[in-house]
Amino acid sequence: MKRAAFKLKVKKDKMEEYKQEHDAIWPELVEAIRRNGFHNYSIFLDDDGNLFGYTEVDESLDKSLE
């Protein structure tokens, strides 16, 4: 299993919208994430909009994103 991480910045004026969109994950999205080889997917967002994401993938991030 491979580990992958990413970071990005959420604009301050979009943080509430981002939180609302990501608080309730659709069951279909959870299934798609698993089906494509992602495991232990986590997202961390701080008060300044800095976002860090972490996941483990079966083969490689590129393969899981195909």
N, CA, C and O atoms as a Maestro MAE file, in Angstrom:
{
 s_m_m2io_version
 :::
 2.0.0
}

f_m_ct {
 s_m_title
 :::
 protein
 m_atom[264] {
  # First column is atom index #
  i_m_mmod_type
  r_m_x_coord
  r_m_y_coord
  r_m_z_coord
  i_m_residue_number
  s_m_chain_name
  s_m_pdb_residue_name
  s_m_pdb_atom_name
  i_m_atomic_number
  :::
  1 25 0.846 -1.170 0.000 1 A "MET " " N  " 7
  2 3 0.000 0.000 0.000 1 A "MET " " CA " 6
  3 2 0.895 1.237 0.000 1 A "MET " " C  " 6
  4 15 1.907 1.288 0.699 1 A "MET " " O  " 8
  5 25 0.510 2.219 -0.785 2 A "LYS " " N  " 7
  6 3 1.249 3.481 -0.892 2 A "LYS " " CA " 6
  7 2 0.497 4.571 -0.130 2 A "LYS " " C  " 6
  8 15 -0.725 4.518 0.007 2 A "LYS " " O  " 8
  9 25 1.240 5.551 0.360 3 A "ARG " " N  " 7
  10 3 0.637 6.704 1.024 3 A "ARG " " CA " 6
  11 2 0.742 7.920 0.110 3 A "ARG " " C  " 6
  12 15 1.724 8.082 -0.614 3 A "ARG " " O  " 8
  13 25 -0.266 8.761 0.150 4 A "ALA " " N  " 7
  14 3 -0.272 9.973 -0.664 4 A "ALA " " CA " 6
  15 2 -0.858 11.104 0.160 4 A "ALA " " C  " 6
  16 15 -1.736 10.889 0.996 4 A "ALA " " O  " 8
  17 25 -0.366 12.315 -0.084 5 A "ALA " " N  " 7
  18 3 -0.865 13.494 0.628 5 A "ALA " " CA " 6
  19 2 -0.954 14.660 -0.343 5 A "ALA " " C  " 6
  20 15 -0.279 14.691 -1.373 5 A "ALA " " O  " 8
  21 25 -1.792 15.606 0.006 6 A "PHE " " N  " 7
  22 3 -1.895 16.822 -0.791 6 A "PHE " " CA " 6
  23 2 -2.220 17.979 0.132 6 A "PHE " " C  " 6
  24 15 -2.708 17.785 1.246 6 A "PHE " " O  " 8
  25 25 -1.945 19.175 -0.339 7 A "LYS " " N  " 7
  26 3 -2.327 20.367 0.416 7 A "LYS " " CA " 6
  27 2 -2.865 21.394 -0.561 7 A "LYS " " C  " 6
  28 15 -2.492 21.423 -1.734 7 A "LYS " " O  " 8
  29 25 -3.740 22.225 -0.055 8 A "LEU " " N  " 7
  30 3 -4.291 23.327 -0.838 8 A "LEU " " CA " 6
  31 2 -4.795 24.395 0.108 8 A "LEU " " C  " 6
  32 15 -4.789 24.216 1.326 8 A "LEU " " O  " 8
  33 25 -5.220 25.482 -0.446 9 A "LYS " " N  " 7
  34 3 -5.702 26.610 0.348 9 A "LYS " " CA " 6
  35 2 -7.149 26.882 -0.022 9 A "LYS " " C  " 6
  36 15 -7.472 27.048 -1.199 9 A "LYS " " O  " 8
  37 25 -8.021 26.928 0.977 10 A "VAL " " N  " 7
  38 3 -9.416 27.295 0.780 10 A "VAL " " CA " 6
  39 2 -9.529 28.783 1.106 10 A "VAL " " C  " 6
  40 15 -9.096 29.227 2.170 10 A "VAL " " O  " 8
  41 25 -10.109 29.544 0.192 11 A "LYS " " N  " 7
  42 3 -10.265 30.984 0.438 11 A "LYS " " CA " 6
  43 2 -11.126 31.213 1.670 11 A "LYS " " C  " 6
  44 15 -12.098 30.496 1.909 11 A "LYS " " O  " 8
  45 25 -10.755 32.222 2.446 12 A "LYS " " N  " 7
  46 3 -11.472 32.514 3.701 12 A "LYS " " CA " 6
  47 2 -12.977 32.683 3.459 12 A "LYS " " C  " 6
  48 15 -13.790 32.202 4.248 12 A "LYS " " O  " 8
  49 25 -13.344 33.364 2.373 13 A "ASP " " N  " 7
  50 3 -14.768 33.606 2.121 13 A "ASP " " CA " 6
  51 2 -15.497 32.358 1.607 13 A "ASP " " C  " 6
  52 15 -16.714 32.392 1.430 13 A "ASP " " O  " 8
  53 25 -14.778 31.269 1.367 14 A "LYS " " N  " 7
  54 3 -15.385 30.024 0.893 14 A "LYS " " CA " 6
  55 2 -15.321 28.904 1.926 14 A "LYS " " C  " 6
  56 15 -15.783 27.796 1.657 14 A "LYS " " O  " 8
  57 25 -14.753 29.173 3.110 15 A "MET " " N  " 7
  58 3 -14.554 28.113 4.091 15 A "MET " " CA " 6
  59 2 -15.861 27.518 4.600 15 A "MET " " C  " 6
  60 15 -15.963 26.297 4.721 15 A "MET " " O  " 8
  61 25 -16.853 28.330 4.898 16 A "GLU " " N  " 7
  62 3 -18.131 27.797 5.388 16 A "GLU " " CA " 6
  63 2 -18.795 26.939 4.321 16 A "GLU " " C  " 6
  64 15 -19.331 25.871 4.619 16 A "GLU " " O  " 8
  65 25 -18.759 27.402 3.087 17 A "GLU " " N  " 7
  66 3 -19.325 26.616 1.983 17 A "GLU " " CA " 6
  67 2 -18.571 25.290 1.840 17 A "GLU " " C  " 6
  68 15 -19.188 24.241 1.655 17 A "GLU " " O  " 8
  69 25 -17.263 25.338 1.924 18 A "TYR " " N  " 7
  70 3 -16.457 24.121 1.828 18 A "TYR " " CA " 6
  71 2 -16.841 23.133 2.937 18 A "TYR " " C  " 6
  72 15 -17.049 21.947 2.680 18 A "TYR " " O  " 8
  73 25 -16.931 23.633 4.158 19 A "LYS " " N  " 7
  74 3 -17.281 22.768 5.294 19 A "LYS " " CA " 6
  75 2 -18.653 22.128 5.102 19 A "LYS " " C  " 6
  76 15 -18.822 20.934 5.347 19 A "LYS " " O  " 8
  77 25 -19.630 22.917 4.666 20 A "GLN " " N  " 7
  78 3 -20.981 22.387 4.453 20 A "GLN " " CA " 6
  79 2 -20.986 21.292 3.389 20 A "GLN " " C  " 6
  80 15 -21.655 20.270 3.543 20 A "GLN " " O  " 8
  81 25 -20.242 21.511 2.319 21 A "GLU " " N  " 7
  82 3 -20.204 20.538 1.221 21 A "GLU " " CA " 6
  83 2 -19.487 19.252 1.618 21 A "GLU " " C  " 6
  84 15 -19.758 18.193 1.052 21 A "GLU " " O  " 8
  85 25 -18.576 19.336 2.585 22 A "HIS " " N  " 7
  86 3 -17.769 18.166 2.936 22 A "HIS " " CA " 6
  87 2 -18.157 17.520 4.263 22 A "HIS " " C  " 6
  88 15 -17.610 16.473 4.609 22 A "HIS " " O  " 8
  89 25 -19.071 18.102 5.004 23 A "ASP " " N  " 7
  90 3 -19.478 17.518 6.283 23 A "ASP " " CA " 6
  91 2 -20.245 16.212 6.099 23 A "ASP " " C  " 6
  92 15 -20.004 15.241 6.817 23 A "ASP " " O  " 8
  93 25 -21.143 16.186 5.167 24 A "ALA " " N  " 7
  94 3 -21.956 14.983 4.939 24 A "ALA " " CA " 6
  95 2 -21.536 14.356 3.613 24 A "ALA " " C  " 6
  96 15 -21.884 14.849 2.540 24 A "ALA " " O  " 8
  97 25 -20.788 13.270 3.705 25 A "ILE " " N  " 7
  98 3 -20.308 12.604 2.494 25 A "ILE " " CA " 6
  99 2 -21.382 11.649 1.994 25 A "ILE " " C  " 6
  100 15 -21.920 10.851 2.762 25 A "ILE " " O  " 8
  101 25 -21.689 11.733 0.716 26 A "TRP " " N  " 7
  102 3 -22.692 10.857 0.115 26 A "TRP " " CA " 6
  103 2 -22.187 9.418 0.131 26 A "TRP " " C  " 6
  104 15 -21.001 9.178 -0.093 26 A "TRP " " O  " 8
  105 25 -23.071 8.462 0.391 27 A "PRO " " N  " 7
  106 3 -22.670 7.036 0.358 27 A "PRO " " CA " 6
  107 2 -22.067 6.636 -0.996 27 A "PRO " " C  " 6
  108 15 -21.162 5.803 -1.051 27 A "PRO " " O  " 8
  109 25 -22.565 7.225 -2.078 28 A "GLU " " N  " 7
  110 3 -22.035 6.918 -3.411 28 A "GLU " " CA " 6
  111 2 -20.586 7.369 -3.545 28 A "GLU " " C  " 6
  112 15 -19.785 6.711 -4.208 28 A "GLU " " O  " 8
  113 25 -20.254 8.487 -2.919 29 A "LEU " " N  " 7
  114 3 -18.880 8.980 -2.970 29 A "LEU " " CA " 6
  115 2 -17.955 8.075 -2.158 29 A "LEU " " C  " 6
  116 15 -16.845 7.764 -2.591 29 A "LEU " " O  " 8
  117 25 -18.413 7.657 -0.989 30 A "VAL " " N  " 7
  118 3 -17.624 6.732 -0.168 30 A "VAL " " CA " 6
  119 2 -17.346 5.455 -0.949 30 A "VAL " " C  " 6
  120 15 -16.218 4.961 -0.942 30 A "VAL " " O  " 8
  121 25 -18.354 4.917 -1.620 31 A "GLU " " N  " 7
  122 3 -18.180 3.705 -2.416 31 A "GLU " " CA " 6
  123 2 -17.205 3.934 -3.571 31 A "GLU " " C  " 6
  124 15 -16.360 3.080 -3.840 31 A "GLU " " O  " 8
  125 25 -17.310 5.070 -4.251 32 A "ALA " " N  " 7
  126 3 -16.401 5.373 -5.363 32 A "ALA " " CA " 6
  127 2 -14.956 5.500 -4.874 32 A "ALA " " C  " 6
  128 15 -14.030 5.042 -5.545 32 A "ALA " " O  " 8
  129 25 -14.765 6.113 -3.718 33 A "ILE " " N  " 7
  130 3 -13.425 6.234 -3.146 33 A "ILE " " CA " 6
  131 2 -12.847 4.846 -2.894 33 A "ILE " " C  " 6
  132 15 -11.709 4.568 -3.274 33 A "ILE " " O  " 8
  133 25 -13.609 3.990 -2.269 34 A "ARG " " N  " 7
  134 3 -13.137 2.622 -1.977 34 A "ARG " " CA " 6
  135 2 -12.909 1.817 -3.251 34 A "ARG " " C  " 6
  136 15 -11.909 1.110 -3.384 34 A "ARG " " O  " 8
  137 25 -13.847 1.934 -4.181 35 A "ARG " " N  " 7
  138 3 -13.757 1.174 -5.435 35 A "ARG " " CA " 6
  139 2 -12.491 1.523 -6.222 35 A "ARG " " C  " 6
  140 15 -11.951 0.689 -6.949 35 A "ARG " " O  " 8
  141 25 -12.030 2.752 -6.068 36 A "ASN " " N  " 7
  142 3 -10.843 3.200 -6.800 36 A "ASN " " CA " 6
  143 2 -9.550 3.033 -6.012 36 A "ASN " " C  " 6
  144 15 -8.510 3.567 -6.395 36 A "ASN " " O  " 8
  145 25 -9.618 2.288 -4.906 37 A "GLY " " N  " 7
  146 3 -8.397 1.915 -4.212 37 A "GLY " " CA " 6
  147 2 -7.924 2.847 -3.123 37 A "GLY " " C  " 6
  148 15 -6.793 2.714 -2.656 37 A "GLY " " O  " 8
  149 25 -8.747 3.780 -2.706 38 A "PHE " " N  " 7
  150 3 -8.372 4.693 -1.623 38 A "PHE " " CA " 6
  151 2 -8.794 4.113 -0.274 38 A "PHE " " C  " 6
  152 15 -9.879 3.545 -0.148 38 A "PHE " " O  " 8
  153 25 -7.934 4.260 0.729 39 A "HIS " " N  " 7
  154 3 -8.219 3.813 2.091 39 A "HIS " " CA " 6
  155 2 -7.724 4.879 3.067 39 A "HIS " " C  " 6
  156 15 -6.807 5.637 2.750 39 A "HIS " " O  " 8
  157 25 -8.323 4.936 4.239 40 A "ASN " " N  " 7
  158 3 -7.889 5.876 5.292 40 A "ASN " " CA " 6
  159 2 -7.788 7.309 4.779 40 A "ASN " " C  " 6
  160 15 -6.811 8.010 5.041 40 A "ASN " " O  " 8
  161 25 -8.801 7.722 4.052 41 A "TYR " " N  " 7
  162 3 -8.837 9.063 3.467 41 A "TYR " " CA " 6
  163 2 -9.233 10.065 4.545 41 A "TYR " " C  " 6
  164 15 -10.286 9.926 5.166 41 A "TYR " " O  " 8
  165 25 -8.397 11.070 4.769 42 A "SER " " N  " 7
  166 3 -8.668 12.092 5.786 42 A "SER " " CA " 6
  167 2 -8.333 13.472 5.239 42 A "SER " " C  " 6
  168 15 -7.391 13.638 4.464 42 A "SER " " O  " 8
  169 25 -9.115 14.448 5.653 43 A "ILE " " N  " 7
  170 3 -8.871 15.840 5.295 43 A "ILE " " CA " 6
  171 2 -8.847 16.664 6.574 43 A "ILE " " C  " 6
  172 15 -9.706 16.508 7.442 43 A "ILE " " O  " 8
  173 25 -7.864 17.533 6.679 44 A "PHE " " N  " 7
  174 3 -7.722 18.421 7.832 44 A "PHE " " CA " 6
  175 2 -7.709 19.854 7.325 44 A "PHE " " C  " 6
  176 15 -6.958 20.184 6.407 44 A "PHE " " O  " 8
  177 25 -8.532 20.703 7.916 45 A "LEU " " N  " 7
  178 3 -8.633 22.104 7.527 45 A "LEU " " CA " 6
  179 2 -8.441 22.966 8.761 45 A "LEU " " C  " 6
  180 15 -9.144 22.799 9.757 45 A "LEU " " O  " 8
  181 25 -7.475 23.900 8.696 46 A "ASP " " N  " 7
  182 3 -7.276 24.776 9.850 46 A "ASP " " CA " 6
  183 2 -8.058 26.075 9.682 46 A "ASP " " C  " 6
  184 15 -8.686 26.294 8.646 46 A "ASP " " O  " 8
  185 25 -8.021 26.924 10.684 47 A "ASP " " N  " 7
  186 3 -8.808 28.164 10.687 47 A "ASP " " CA " 6
  187 2 -8.352 29.177 9.644 47 A "ASP " " C  " 6
  188 15 -9.083 30.119 9.338 47 A "ASP " " O  " 8
  189 25 -7.168 28.997 9.102 48 A "ASP " " N  " 7
  190 3 -6.650 29.906 8.076 48 A "ASP " " CA " 6
  191 2 -6.927 29.419 6.658 48 A "ASP " " C  " 6
  192 15 -6.536 30.072 5.691 48 A "ASP " " O  " 8
  193 25 -7.605 28.267 6.528 49 A "GLY " " N  " 7
  194 3 -7.935 27.738 5.211 49 A "GLY " " CA " 6
  195 2 -6.890 26.797 4.640 49 A "GLY " " C  " 6
  196 15 -7.015 26.352 3.498 49 A "GLY " " O  " 8
  197 25 -5.860 26.486 5.418 50 A "ASN " " N  " 7
  198 3 -4.863 25.519 4.962 50 A "ASN " " CA " 6
  199 2 -5.454 24.123 5.085 50 A "ASN " " C  " 6
  200 15 -5.901 23.719 6.158 50 A "ASN " " O  " 8
  201 25 -5.451 23.394 3.985 51 A "LEU " " N  " 7
  202 3 -6.042 22.073 3.956 51 A "LEU " " CA " 6
  203 2 -4.954 21.050 3.664 51 A "LEU " " C  " 6
  204 15 -4.128 21.243 2.771 51 A "LEU " " O  " 8
  205 25 -4.962 19.965 4.424 52 A "PHE " " N  " 7
  206 3 -4.041 18.862 4.218 52 A "PHE " " CA " 6
  207 2 -4.858 17.594 4.083 52 A "PHE " " C  " 6
  208 15 -5.695 17.294 4.934 52 A "PHE " " O  " 8
  209 25 -4.619 16.856 3.023 53 A "GLY " " N  " 7
  210 3 -5.319 15.599 2.803 53 A "GLY " " CA " 6
  211 2 -4.350 14.437 2.806 53 A "GLY " " C  " 6
  212 15 -3.209 14.566 2.360 53 A "GLY " " O  " 8
  213 25 -4.801 13.307 3.305 54 A "TYR " " N  " 7
  214 3 -3.981 12.106 3.392 54 A "TYR " " CA " 6
  215 2 -4.826 10.901 2.978 54 A "TYR " " C  " 6
  216 15 -6.005 10.808 3.318 54 A "TYR " " O  " 8
  217 25 -4.215 9.997 2.253 55 A "THR " " N  " 7
  218 3 -4.880 8.747 1.901 55 A "THR " " CA " 6
  219 2 -3.845 7.659 1.678 55 A "THR " " C  " 6
  220 15 -2.666 7.935 1.458 55 A "THR " " O  " 8
  221 25 -4.295 6.455 1.736 56 A "GLU " " N  " 7
  222 3 -3.489 5.306 1.353 56 A "GLU " " CA " 6
  223 2 -4.159 4.713 0.123 56 A "GLU " " C  " 6
  224 15 -5.385 4.647 0.040 56 A "GLU " " O  " 8
  225 25 -3.336 4.282 -0.833 57 A "VAL " " N  " 7
  226 3 -3.858 3.715 -2.082 57 A "VAL " " CA " 6
  227 2 -3.255 2.342 -2.317 57 A "VAL " " C  " 6
  228 15 -2.145 2.054 -1.870 57 A "VAL " " O  " 8
  229 25 -4.002 1.492 -3.028 58 A "ASP " " N  " 7
  230 3 -3.551 0.118 -3.273 58 A "ASP " " CA " 6
  231 2 -2.243 0.075 -4.066 58 A "ASP " " C  " 6
  232 15 -1.301 -0.608 -3.666 58 A "ASP " " O  " 8
  233 25 -2.181 0.795 -5.179 59 A "GLU " " N  " 7
  234 3 -1.011 0.711 -6.055 59 A "GLU " " CA " 6
  235 2 -0.246 2.021 -6.111 59 A "GLU " " C  " 6
  236 15 0.900 2.100 -5.669 59 A "GLU " " O  " 8
  237 25 -0.876 3.038 -6.652 60 A "SER " " N  " 7
  238 3 -0.259 4.363 -6.750 60 A "SER " " CA " 6
  239 2 -1.388 5.383 -6.856 60 A "SER " " C  " 6
  240 15 -2.513 5.049 -7.229 60 A "SER " " O  " 8
  241 25 -1.075 6.612 -6.527 61 A "LEU " " N  " 7
  242 3 -2.078 7.667 -6.625 61 A "LEU " " CA " 6
  243 2 -2.527 7.822 -8.074 61 A "LEU " " C  " 6
  244 15 -3.722 7.953 -8.339 61 A "LEU " " O  " 8
  245 25 -1.590 7.809 -9.007 62 A "ASP " " N  " 7
  246 3 -1.948 7.953 -10.428 62 A "ASP " " CA " 6
  247 2 -2.892 6.842 -10.873 62 A "ASP " " C  " 6
  248 15 -3.860 7.110 -11.585 62 A "ASP " " O  " 8
  249 25 -2.633 5.616 -10.472 63 A "LYS " " N  " 7
  250 3 -3.489 4.480 -10.845 63 A "LYS " " CA " 6
  251 2 -4.884 4.636 -10.240 63 A "LYS " " C  " 6
  252 15 -5.881 4.350 -10.903 63 A "LYS " " O  " 8
  253 25 -4.959 5.088 -8.989 64 A "SER " " N  " 7
  254 3 -6.255 5.251 -8.328 64 A "SER " " CA " 6
  255 2 -7.059 6.395 -8.941 64 A "SER " " C  " 6
  256 15 -8.288 6.386 -8.870 64 A "SER " " O  " 8
  257 25 -6.397 7.365 -9.532 65 A "LEU " " N  " 7
  258 3 -7.090 8.501 -10.128 65 A "LEU " " CA " 6
  259 2 -7.548 8.261 -11.566 65 A "LEU " " C  " 6
  260 15 -8.258 9.093 -12.128 65 A "LEU " " O  " 8
  261 25 -7.157 7.147 -12.164 66 A "GLU " " N  " 7
  262 3 -7.555 6.852 -13.548 66 A "GLU " " CA " 6
  263 2 -9.045 6.704 -13.692 66 A "GLU " " C  " 6
  264 15 -9.538 6.455 -14.792 66 A "GLU " " O  " 8
  :::
 }
 m_bond[263] {
  # First column is bond index #
  i_m_from
  i_m_to
  i_m_order
  :::
  1 1 2 1
  2 2 3 1
  3 3 4 2
  4 3 5 1
  5 5 6 1
  6 6 7 1
  7 7 8 2
  8 7 9 1
  9 9 10 1
  10 10 11 1
  11 11 12 2
  12 11 13 1
  13 13 14 1
  14 14 15 1
  15 15 16 2
  16 15 17 1
  17 17 18 1
  18 18 19 1
  19 19 20 2
  20 19 21 1
  21 21 22 1
  22 22 23 1
  23 23 24 2
  24 23 25 1
  25 25 26 1
  26 26 27 1
  27 27 28 2
  28 27 29 1
  29 29 30 1
  30 30 31 1
  31 31 32 2
  32 31 33 1
  33 33 34 1
  34 34 35 1
  35 35 36 2
  36 35 37 1
  37 37 38 1
  38 38 39 1
  39 39 40 2
  40 39 41 1
  41 41 42 1
  42 42 43 1
  43 43 44 2
  44 43 45 1
  45 45 46 1
  46 46 47 1
  47 47 48 2
  48 47 49 1
  49 49 50 1
  50 50 51 1
  51 51 52 2
  52 51 53 1
  53 53 54 1
  54 54 55 1
  55 55 56 2
  56 55 57 1
  57 57 58 1
  58 58 59 1
  59 59 60 2
  60 59 61 1
  61 61 62 1
  62 62 63 1
  63 63 64 2
  64 63 65 1
  65 65 66 1
  66 66 67 1
  67 67 68 2
  68 67 69 1
  69 69 70 1
  70 70 71 1
  71 71 72 2
  72 71 73 1
  73 73 74 1
  74 74 75 1
  75 75 76 2
  76 75 77 1
  77 77 78 1
  78 78 79 1
  79 79 80 2
  80 79 81 1
  81 81 82 1
  82 82 83 1
  83 83 84 2
  84 83 85 1
  85 85 86 1
  86 86 87 1
  87 87 88 2
  88 87 89 1
  89 89 90 1
  90 90 91 1
  91 91 92 2
  92 91 93 1
  93 93 94 1
  94 94 95 1
  95 95 96 2
  96 95 97 1
  97 97 98 1
  98 98 99 1
  99 99 100 2
  100 99 101 1
  101 101 102 1
  102 102 103 1
  103 103 104 2
  104 103 105 1
  105 105 106 1
  106 106 107 1
  107 107 108 2
  108 107 109 1
  109 109 110 1
  110 110 111 1
  111 111 112 2
  112 111 113 1
  113 113 114 1
  114 114 115 1
  115 115 116 2
  116 115 117 1
  117 117 118 1
  118 118 119 1
  119 119 120 2
  120 119 121 1
  121 121 122 1
  122 122 123 1
  123 123 124 2
  124 123 125 1
  125 125 126 1
  126 126 127 1
  127 127 128 2
  128 127 129 1
  129 129 130 1
  130 130 131 1
  131 131 132 2
  132 131 133 1
  133 133 134 1
  134 134 135 1
  135 135 136 2
  136 135 137 1
  137 137 138 1
  138 138 139 1
  139 139 140 2
  140 139 141 1
  141 141 142 1
  142 142 143 1
  143 143 144 2
  144 143 145 1
  145 145 146 1
  146 146 147 1
  147 147 148 2
  148 147 149 1
  149 149 150 1
  150 150 151 1
  151 151 152 2
  152 151 153 1
  153 153 154 1
  154 154 155 1
  155 155 156 2
  156 155 157 1
  157 157 158 1
  158 158 159 1
  159 159 160 2
  160 159 161 1
  161 161 162 1
  162 162 163 1
  163 163 164 2
  164 163 165 1
  165 165 166 1
  166 166 167 1
  167 167 168 2
  168 167 169 1
  169 169 170 1
  170 170 171 1
  171 171 172 2
  172 171 173 1
  173 173 174 1
  174 174 175 1
  175 175 176 2
  176 175 177 1
  177 177 178 1
  178 178 179 1
  179 179 180 2
  180 179 181 1
  181 181 182 1
  182 182 183 1
  183 183 184 2
  184 183 185 1
  185 185 186 1
  186 186 187 1
  187 187 188 2
  188 187 189 1
  189 189 190 1
  190 190 191 1
  191 191 192 2
  192 191 193 1
  193 193 194 1
  194 194 195 1
  195 195 196 2
  196 195 197 1
  197 197 198 1
  198 198 199 1
  199 199 200 2
  200 199 201 1
  201 201 202 1
  202 202 203 1
  203 203 204 2
  204 203 205 1
  205 205 206 1
  206 206 207 1
  207 207 208 2
  208 207 209 1
  209 209 210 1
  210 210 211 1
  211 211 212 2
  212 211 213 1
  213 213 214 1
  214 214 215 1
  215 215 216 2
  216 215 217 1
  217 217 218 1
  218 218 219 1
  219 219 220 2
  220 219 221 1
  221 221 222 1
  222 222 223 1
  223 223 224 2
  224 223 225 1
  225 225 226 1
  226 226 227 1
  227 227 228 2
  228 227 229 1
  229 229 230 1
  230 230 231 1
  231 231 232 2
  232 231 233 1
  233 233 234 1
  234 234 235 1
  235 235 236 2
  236 235 237 1
  237 237 238 1
  238 238 239 1
  239 239 240 2
  240 239 241 1
  241 241 242 1
  242 242 243 1
  243 243 244 2
  244 243 245 1
  245 245 246 1
  246 246 247 1
  247 247 248 2
  248 247 249 1
  249 249 250 1
  250 250 251 1
  251 251 252 2
  252 251 253 1
  253 253 254 1
  254 254 255 1
  255 255 256 2
  256 255 257 1
  257 257 258 1
  258 258 259 1
  259 259 260 2
  260 259 261 1
  261 261 262 1
  262 262 263 1
  263 263 264 2
  :::
 }
}
